[in-house]
Amino acid sequence: MAVRELRYFGDPVLKTVCDPVLKFDKGTESLVNDLLDTVDKPGRAGLAAPQIGVGLRAFSYNVHGQIGYVLNPEIVELSEETHEIDEGCLSVPELWFPTTRAKHAVVRGVDLRNEPVTVQGKDVMAQCLQHETDHLDGLLYLDRLAAERKKQALRQARGKDWFWNR
């Protein structure tokens, strides 16, 4: 168990579609523990495996005291009702942009015993579930921004010293 170093925008692992978790062994348990330890810091709502350099479908969450993880998550339901909500990302630090997200989301996946789990939430939890699942599909929240806002965000990101490909 450890707090892992984060990967930042520009790192190819963040733009790669993740492989499913196929082994439910000590290595997977270690990954889950690292995800839980790394998300358990103030200001962190969620963390996907690629954000710590691992290309597997796994994420952890820490929203309003609700802490957990999901392996092989898939979004199975999104409300038709959406809202524009400020969004940031541990892999794109210091930048926040209004992003359109469904107000309610449901994710299904499995736990470390390969048993089914369902996580659902509204508002911030819904945003977290959508955001972390996007990471597993090789998407950053910046990819969901309107064209002009996305250009502005990319320009700002490239000017930061954490930008990976300097």
SELOTI-764011 format. One record per atom (N, C-alpha, C): x, y, z; residue in three letters. Coordinates in steps of 0.001 Angstrom, whole numbers, plus 524288, in hexadecimal, padded with zeros to 5 digits. Last residue first. Example, Ala and Ser with C-alpha at 12.3 -4.5 7.8 and 13.67 -1.06 7.14 Angstrom:
REM residues 2
832327F73681BA8ser
835667FBDC81BE4ser
832648001E81EBEser
833867E9C681E78ala
8300C7EE6C81E78ala
833907F31C81E78ala
***
This chain:
REM residues 166
81C3C847F57A856arg
81EAA84D247A7A2arg
823A884CBA7A491arg
81377840E27AAF2asn
8168D840BF7A61Aasn
819018460C7A4E9asn
80E15842C77B47Atrp
8119283E4F7B3DBtrp
8154B83EC77AF41trp
80D0D84DB87BC4Fphe
80B9284B697B746phe
80FBF847747B5B7phe
8105C852C57C4F6trp
80F4184D447C5A7trp
80DF884AA27C076trp
8113D85D307C217asp
8160F85A267C295asp
815188545F7C38Easp
80866861777B7F2lys
8098285FFC7BD5Elys
80E6F85CAD7BDBDlys
8059B863237ADB1gly
80902866F37B02Cgly
80A8B8659A7B5BEgly
7FE7A85B8F7AB28arg
803B785B367A8CAarg
8078E85F067AB34arg
7F59F85F637B06Aala
7F84585AA97B236ala
7FDCF85A587B01Dala
7F2A28681B7AA4Agln
7F443868CA7AFBAgln
7F762864167B1B3gln
7F018862F47A0EFarg
7F4178670F7A0FAarg
7F62F867CC7A68Aarg
7E7ED85CB77A456leu
7ECBC85A4F7A259leu
7F13C85E317A251leu
7E073864657A71Cala
7E276860C07AB03ala
7E7A185E507A940ala
7DE818692C79D61gln
7E07C86C457A1C5gln
7E304868B27A5DDgln
7DA59860A9797F5lys
7DF208633E79614lys
7E1AF8665479A76lys
7D16385EEB79E06lys
7D57985AE979DCElys
7DA9C85D4579BE8lys
7CB88867B179BE8arg
7CD4E866D87A149arg
7D1BE862DB7A164arg
7C97D865D77915Cglu
7CC6E86A82792EBglu
7CEA5869EE7986Bglu
7C3F585BBE791BFala
7C8B485CB378EA9ala
7CBE78615C7909Aala
7C03A8571679E7Bala
7BEE58598E79982ala
7C3F385B67796EAala
7C5EB84B8F7A442leu
7C4E08512C7A422leu
7C34D852F379EAEleu
7C91A841747A491arg
7C376842577A491arg
7C207848277A442arg
7D3AB8414A7A5ADasp
7D17F83F5D7A0BEasp
7CBAA8406A7A044asp
7D517843FC7AFF8leu
7D625847FA7AC02leu
7D3DF846657A6B4leu
7D41983AD47B549tyr
7CF8C83E437B530tyr
7D03E842987B131tyr
7D9B9831017ACFBleu
7DA2A834C97B132leu
7D5648384A7B0FBleu
7D9328238C7A977leu
7D738828E27A8F9leu
7D87982C127ADD4leu
7DAD7818D67A9A9gly
7DEC381C2D7A72Dgly
7DD0B821D07A66Agly
7D3F4813737AF92asp
7D307813597A9E9asp
7D6C5816F67A6FAasp
7D6BA815FE7B950leu
7D7A7810937B7B9leu
7D6C280FC57B1E9leu
7D325820527B9E3his
7D8CD81F3A7BA09his
7D9F6819BE7B7FAhis
7C83881E8C7BA2Easp
7CAAB820F17B592asp
7D08381FD57B56Casp
7C77281AF07C454thr
7C6868173C7C012thr
7C8B9819697BAF3thr
7C94A824757C980glu
7CD008201B7CA17glu
7CC4281BFF7C5DCglu
7C08D82A877C61Ehis
7C5EA82C5A7C556his
7C9C5827C47C587his
7B7E0824CE7C9B0gln
7B88F825D77C41Agln
7BE43827357C2E6gln
7B99E824E77D482leu
7B91481FEC7D1BFleu
7B9F6820997CBE4leu
7B9D582FE87D668cys
7BE6682CA27D76Fcys
7BE1B827857D45Ecys
7AF73832A47D3FDgln
7B3CB834F77D114gln
7B8AE8319A7D1A6gln
7AA4E82D0F7DBC5ala
7A94E82BD77D641ala
7ADBA82DEC7D2DAala
7AE3D832637E474met
7AF6A82CD27E3C7met
7AE7982B2D7DE24met
7AA0B83C7E7E29Eval
7AFB883BB07E2B7val
7B126835F17E203val
79E27838267DDD6asp
7A17383CD37DE2Dasp
7A74183B6E7DE48asp
79C8982B1F7E2C3lys
79AAC82FCA7E017lys
79E94834297E0FFlys
79F7281D8A7E07Dgly
79F8D8226F7E350gly
79D58826D37E018gly
7A34D810487E265gln
7A03B814537DFDBgln
7A09A8194D7E30Dgln
7A8E1804507DFB9val
7A9888094B7E278val
7A65780D477DF79val
7A8DC7F6E27E158thr
7A65A7FB4B7DEC3thr
7A7318000F7E22Athr
7AFBC7EB177DF09val
7AEC37EFAF7E248val
7AC287F3D37DEDFval
7B19B7DD337DEC3pro
7AF517E1F87DC96pro
7AEAB7E6467E0B2pro
7BE2E7D7E07E1ACglu
7B8987D80E7E2D4glu
7B6697DD2E7E0C7glu
7C8B97D6797E1A4asn
7C5FF7D60D7DCA4asn
7C0187D5967DD6Casn
7CCFD7D95A7EAA4arg
7CB6F7D3DB7EA62arg
7C8A37D2A77E53Barg
7CE487E3FD7E977leu
7D2F77E0AC7E967leu
7D1C67DAD17E94Eleu
7C2D27E6E87E199asp
7C6787E7EC7E5DBasp
7CB157E4257E573asp
7BDE07EC8E7D586val
7BEC37E8477D938val
7C28E7EA137DD72val
7B3AC7F4AD7D0B2gly
7B8B97F2267D000gly
7B91C7EDA07D3C8gly
7AC1E7FF7D7CCB3arg
7AC627FA087CE69arg
7B1C17F7ED7CD2Earg
7A72A80BDA7CFF5val
7AB92808CF7CDEFval
7AB27803487D021val
79ECA816217CD4Aval
79F3A810EE7CFA3val
7A3A180E0F7CCD5val
79BD5823967CFF2ala
79E9781F807CD0Dala
79EAC81A717D031ala
79643830107CE33his
7960F82B067D0E9his
798C7826FC7CD7Bhis
798328387C7C7E1lys
797888397B7CD7Blys
79758834717D0AFlys
7A2338382F7BE4Aala
79D1B836607C017ala
79CCC837317C5FBala
7A97F843D67BB59arg
7A92E83E757BD4Earg
7A37F83D2C7BEA5arg
7B18F84CE27B593thr
7AC3A84AD87B5BDthr
7AC64845157B748thr
7BA13854FF7BC9Bthr
7B97A8505F7B94Ethr
7B3E384E697B9D6thr
7C20B85FDD7BEDDpro
7BCB485DC57BEF0pro
7BC298596C7BAE0pro
7CEE185D0C7C383phe
7CB8685F037BF5Dphe
7C61285CB57BFF9phe
7DAF685F287C954trp
7D58885DBF7CA32trp
7D2498602A7C5E0trp
7E7EB85C267CC3Eleu
7E44385DDF7C838leu
7DED585BB47C954leu
7EE71857DD7D3B3glu
7EDF785D947D384glu
7EA0485F847CF85glu
7F21284C157CCC2pro
7F18784F547D16Apro
7F10F8551F7D028pro
7EEBD842AC7C756val
7EEB7847D27C4CAval
7EE3984BE07C932val
7EDE483A437CD87ser
7F1B9839F17C947ser
7F1F883EF27C607ser
7E5BC83CB67D3EFleu
7EAEB83C377D64Cleu
7EF3083C057D227leu
7DD048462D7CF09cys
7DF2E840EB7CE9Acys
7E490840D97D118cys
7D06484C797CF27gly
7D61284C817CF14gly
7D7E6846E27CED9gly
7C50C853837CC11glu
7C7C684E8D7CC61glu
7CD9B84F7F7CC16glu
7B8E2859027CEBEasp
7BE86859C67CE8Aasp
7C1368548B7CF5Fasp
7AE5C855107C6AAile
7B0B6855167CBDDile
7B695855D47CB4Cile
7A2658557F7C117glu
7A7D0857127C03Eglu
7AA29857E07C5A5glu
79A2184A417C084his
79B7784F707C276his
7A127850847C127his
78F28842887BC25thr
794B7843CB7BC91thr
795528491F7BF2Cthr
786628384D7BB65glu
7874983D7D7BD90glu
78D2883E4F7BE57glu
786EA82E197B8F0glu
78667831C77B493glu
7876F8374E7B669glu
7908A826D67C007ser
78B97829AE7BFBEser
78B8C82D207BAE6ser
795E481AEA7BC43leu
796BF820847BCF6leu
791738232E7BC94leu
79A7180E2C7BE8Eglu
7960A811C77BE81glu
797EB8175A7BF6Dglu
7A36E808CC7BE06val
79EC6806137BC28val
79A01809A17BC0Fval
7B098809617BC04ile
7AC0980C927BD23ile
7A753809D77BAC3ile
7B8977FFD27C192glu
7B5E98019D7BCDAglu
7B15C804FF7BEA2glu
7C4847FB6B7C750pro
7BFA27FE657C769pro
7BDB27FFC77C1FBpro
7CC7B7F4307CACBasn
7C99C7F3737C5E1asn
7C46E7F6747C5C0asn
7CACB7F6E27D82Fleu
7CDF57F47C7D416leu
7CA6A7F37C7CF66leu
7C9CB801537E0D1val
7C7037FDEF7DD1Fval
7CAF87FBE67D92Dval
7C998805B77EE2Ftyr
7CC35804AF7E933tyr
7C8A18015F7E5D5tyr
7C7B580F977F82Cgly
7C78680A537F608gly
7CA75809F67F0EEgly
7C0EB817A2800FBile
7C5F98160E7FED7ile
7C5838107D7FCD0ile
7BA29822318047Dgln
7B93D81D20801F4gln
7BE3E81BAE7FF08gln
7BC6482C22807C2gly
7BCFA827E480B7Egly
7BBD08227E80955gly
7BAF2831D27FE57his
7B794832B8802E4his
7B7B782E1F806B2his
7C1ED828E67F766val
7BE3B82D427F6CFval
7BAAF82D7B7FB9Aval
7CA84822AC7F20Easn
7CA66824B47F75Fasn
7C70D829A47F742asn
7CE46817727EA70tyr
7CB6081C4F7EB32tyr
7CB3881DA27F103tyr
7D613811057E0ACser
7D45A811C07E60Cser
7D16C816E97E65Dser
7D600807FE7D5CDphe
7D64880D2F7D825phe
7D47980D057DDC7phe
7DA29800BF7CAC7ala
7D95B800F87D074ala
7D971806A37D221ala
7DE917FAD67C0EBarg
7D97C7FD3A7C216arg
7D8637FCD47C7F8arg
7EC3C7FE067BF32leu
7E8057FA567C05Dleu
7E31B7FD417C1ECleu
7F691802757BDF0gly
7F2B4802467B9BFgly
7EE7A7FE3A7BA8Bgly
7FC3480AEF7C6B5val
7FA80805857C600val
7F5FF805647C213val
7FF2E814F17C9F4gly
802608122A7C621gly
800DE80C897C50Bgly
7F85681A017CFD9ile
7FD10818497D295ile
8003A814A37CF10ile
7F0B781BC07C8D3gln
7F2F2820637CB4Bgln
7F7A881F0E7CEB4gln
7ECEA811F77C62Dpro
7F0C9814687C2B9pro
7F3548194B7C518pro
7E5B3810377CEEFala
7EABE80D807CE90ala
7EE95810177CAC6ala
7E00481C037D3F4ala
7DFEE817807D072ala
7E56C8153F7CFE9ala
7D9EA821A97DE80leu
7DF018208D7DC2Eleu
7DE8E81B9C7D8E9leu
7D2B782BF57E4F3gly
7D328827157E213gly
7D882826867DFABgly
7D3C78347B7EB77ala
7CEB6831DA7EB45ala
7CF1182C917E88Bala
7DBD583BB57F394arg
7DBB9837947EF9Aarg
7D688834AA7EFE2arg
7DC76842887FBCDgly
7DBB1844AB7F696gly
7DB85840AA7F23Dgly
7E54183B3E803CEpro
7E17C83F8880332pro
7E13E841847FD92pro
7E63582DD38002Dlys
7E8D0832B5801A0lys
7E4D783716800D8lys
7E4A78236E7FBE0asp
7E351824FB80140asp
7E6998299A80319asp
7E865820077F2AFval
7E3CC823727F26Cval
7E277825B17F7D0val
7F0788199B7F612thr
7F1C881E4D7F313thr
7ED268220A7F2C1thr
7EB6D8114B7FB0Casp
7EF12814967FDFCasp
7F003819C57FB3Aasp
7E5C280D3D7F284leu
7E30180F347F720leu
7E680812C27FA62leu
7EDF180A437EBD3leu
7E9F780DFF7EA04leu
7E7198106C7EEA8leu
7F2F6802F27F24Dasp
7F5C1807B37F0ABasp
7F1ED80BDD7EEC0asp
7EB1A7FB517F2EEasn
7ECF17FDFF7F7A9asn
7EFCC8030C7F661asn
7EAA97F86B7E84Cval
7E60F7FAC27EADCval
7E7B37FDAF7EFC5val
7F4D27F42D7E722leu
7F3207F8A17E3FAleu
7EE887FB637E691leu
7F4197EBBB7EE32ser
7F7E47EFE47EF18ser
7F6777F4D27EC07ser
7EC957E5BB7E90Cglu
7EB7F7E7BF7EE49glu
7EF327EC3D7EFA6glu
7F2467E3327E033thr
7ED907E66A7DFA7thr
7EC147E8C27E4EDthr
7F9FB7DD057E501gly
7FB727E1A27E1F5gly
7F6DC7E5567E146gly
7F4357D4CF7E959lys
7F6E97D88A7ECD2lys
7F8837DD7C7E9F1lys
7E9487D3FB7E057asp
7ED637D1CC7E38Easp
7EFC67D60D7E707asp
7E2B17D25A7D719phe
7E0EE7D44C7DC23phe
7E47A7D1E77E047phe
7E44E7D5D87CA15lys
7E6647D2DF7CE7Clys
7E4A37D57A7D384lys
7DFCF7DCE67C379leu
7DEA17D7617C29Bleu
7E0797D3EA7C714leu
7DB277E9097C0F9val
7DDBF7E6007C506val
7DC097E0597C449val
7DC527ED967B3A9pro
7D9477EBC47B829pro
7DCC87E8F77BC1Cpro
7E47E7F87E7B008asp
7E3117F2F97AFA3asp
7DFB57F16F7B454asp
7E12F805967ABFAcys
7E33C801C07AFB5cys
7E1437FC3C7AE96cys
7E56680DA77A1E3val
7E10680A977A3F7val
7E3468062E7A74Fval
7ED61818977A42Dthr
7ED18813307A26Fthr
7E86E810777A4F8thr
7EFF3822017A833lys
7ECDD822147A35Blys
7EC1F81C987A11Dlys
7F66C8205A7B07Fleu
7F15F822DF7B18Bleu
7EDD1822FE7ACBEleu
7FF8481C947AC61val
7FC3D818E47AF3Fval
7F6CC81B347B041val
804FB825537A82Apro
801C1822007A4C5pro
7FE2C81E307A7A8pro
804608315A7AE65asp
8065382C047AEF5asp
802C2828697ABBFasp
7FE39839F77AD59gly
802958397D7A9BBgly
804F9834107A9F4gly
7FB7583BC17BA8Dphe
7F9C583C9F7B535phe
7FE8383CDA7B198phe
802A4833097C32Etyr
8004E837FA7C199tyr
7FF18838297BBCDtyr
801CF829F77CDA8arg
8034382B127C841arg
8003982FDE7C686arg
80623829AC7DB15leu
8023582A967D70Bleu
804B482B627D1B2leu
80AF481FB17E35Dglu
80BEF824787E063glu
807FC824E77DBF1glu
8033D81A207EDC0arg
80635819C47E8E7arg
806D381F1F7E654arg
803DE8161C7FA2Cval
801FB81A7D7F714val
8057E81AAF7F24Cval
8021B808677FC69ala
8055480D147FBF0ala
8025E8114D7F906ala
8034B7FB6480000met
800008000080000met
80378804DB80000met
***
